[in-house]
């Protein structure tokens, strides 16, 4: 009888663990979709979002990413004041691999645990009269006190010109420019 109780406890724990994992993945997906919902309203995006645009993204961003974007915005302002006739430090879409951004976004499979998560995001850039370009970036999320928030993006585009590495690295390079 003790063995049967032990087996029942292990089965119940496994079912609860699976339900928790499913809930985490659902919440991760919801946050990623919320972020890309805001993103779609800004296409085409160009460079570091303004303070007012960052405020629209804020409910979906981690505190660390909010800080990086604000610091990159401040670096852009300093650069613009010092170099009146120069283009900005950062041009093009920061949130995808493609300079021109994405015209279609589909958040795919998400996974994670209680602290971190990630989603594959299928993106497409389509221009009238041209064959669409598609690729997959990965969005990384963290579980904050306010819930799941986008913390970084790994660029997955394979063409020669475009964003490479991670969004956080790109922002840090902009911030460090003197």
C-alpha positions in Angstrom: 0.0 0.0 0.0 2.8 2.4 0.8 4.3 1.7 -2.6 0.9 2.6 -4.3 0.8 5.9 -2.4 4.4 6.7 -3.4 3.6 6.0 -7.0 0.5 8.2 -6.8 2.5 11.0 -5.3 5.1 10.8 -8.1 2.5 10.7 -10.8 0.7 13.7 -9.3 3.9 15.6 -9.0 4.7 14.9 -12.6 1.3 16.0 -13.8 1.6 19.2 -11.7 5.1 19.9 -13.1 3.8 19.4 -16.7 0.9 21.8 -16.0 3.3 24.3 -14.6 5.6 24.0 -17.6 2.6 24.5 -20.0 1.5 27.5 -18.0 5.0 29.0 -18.2 5.2 28.5 -21.9 1.8 30.0 -22.4 2.8 33.1 -20.4 6.1 33.4 -22.2 4.3 33.2 -25.6 1.8 35.8 -24.5 4.5 38.3 -23.6 6.4 37.7 -26.8 3.3 38.2 -28.8 2.5 41.4 -26.9 6.0 42.7 -27.7 5.6 41.9 -31.4 2.1 43.4 -31.4 3.7 46.7 -30.4 6.5 46.1 -32.9 4.0 45.8 -35.8 2.7 49.3 -35.1 6.2 50.8 -35.7 7.1 49.2 -39.0 9.4 50.3 -40.4 11.3 51.1 -37.3 14.6 53.0 -37.5 17.3 53.0 -34.9 16.9 53.4 -31.1 13.2 54.0 -30.4 12.3 57.4 -29.0 11.4 57.8 -25.4 7.7 57.9 -26.2 8.0 54.8 -28.4 10.0 53.0 -25.7 7.1 53.7 -23.3 4.8 51.7 -25.6 7.2 48.8 -25.5 7.8 49.1 -21.8 5.0 46.7 -20.6 6.8 43.9 -22.5 10.4 44.7 -21.7 12.7 43.6 -18.9 14.1 46.4 -16.6 17.6 45.6 -18.0 16.4 46.0 -21.7 14.6 49.2 -20.8 17.8 50.6 -19.3 19.9 49.6 -22.3 17.4 51.2 -24.7 17.4 54.4 -22.6 21.2 54.5 -22.4 21.5 53.9 -26.2 19.0 56.8 -26.7 21.1 59.0 -24.5 24.2 58.0 -26.5 22.4 58.9 -29.7 21.4 62.3 -28.4 25.0 63.1 -27.3 26.3 62.0 -30.7 23.8 64.1 -32.6 24.7 67.2 -30.6 28.4 66.6 -31.2 28.0 65.7 -34.9 25.2 67.9 -36.3 25.5 66.8 -40.0 26.1 63.1 -39.3 23.7 60.2 -39.5 22.7 58.6 -36.2 24.9 55.9 -34.7 22.3 53.3 -35.2 20.1 53.1 -38.3 17.6 50.5 -39.3 15.5 48.0 -37.4 17.0 47.0 -34.1 14.5 44.4 -33.2 15.1 42.0 -36.1 18.0 40.7 -38.2 16.8 42.7 -41.3 17.7 46.4 -41.6 14.3 47.1 -43.2 12.5 45.2 -40.4 9.8 42.6 -40.7 6.5 42.9 -42.5 5.1 39.7 -40.9 5.8 38.1 -37.5 4.8 34.8 -36.1 5.9 33.7 -32.6 6.5 30.0 -32.7 7.4 27.4 -30.1 8.4 28.8 -26.7 10.1 27.0 -23.8 11.4 27.9 -20.4 11.5 27.3 -16.7 10.4 29.5 -13.8 13.1 32.1 -14.5 13.9 32.3 -18.2 12.3 31.5 -21.5 12.8 31.7 -25.2 10.7 31.7 -28.4 11.5 31.1 -32.0 10.1 33.9 -34.1 9.5 33.5 -37.8 9.9 36.8 -39.5 9.3 37.9 -43.1 10.1 41.0 -45.1 8.0 41.3 -48.3 8.2 44.2 -50.7 5.9 44.5 -53.7 7.4 42.9 -56.8 10.1 41.0 -54.9 10.4 37.5 -53.4 9.8 37.6 -49.6 12.8 37.0 -47.4 12.1 34.9 -44.3 14.2 34.0 -41.3 14.0 33.1 -37.6 15.2 35.2 -34.7 15.1 34.0 -31.1 13.5 36.2 -28.4 14.7 35.7 -24.8 12.5 36.5 -21.9 12.9 36.7 -18.1 10.3 36.3 -15.4 10.2 39.6 -13.4 8.0 40.6 -10.5 5.7 42.1 -13.1 5.6 38.9 -15.2 7.4 37.7 -18.3 9.3 40.3 -20.2 11.5 40.4 -23.3 15.1 40.6 -22.2 17.1 40.1 -25.5 16.9 39.0 -29.1 19.3 36.8 -30.9 19.5 37.7 -34.6 19.1 34.7 -36.9 19.4 36.2 -40.4 22.1 34.6 -42.6 22.8 37.4 -45.1 26.0 39.5 -45.2 24.4 42.8 -44.2 22.1 42.8 -41.2 22.1 42.6 -37.5 24.3 39.9 -36.0 24.7 38.6 -32.5 22.2 39.9 -30.0 20.3 43.1 -29.5 21.9 43.7 -26.1 25.4 43.6 -27.8 24.3 46.1 -30.4 22.9 48.4 -27.8 26.1 48.2 -25.7 28.2 49.1 -28.7 26.0 52.1 -29.3 26.3 53.1 -25.6 30.1 52.8 -25.6 30.6 55.0 -28.6 32.4 58.2 -27.6 
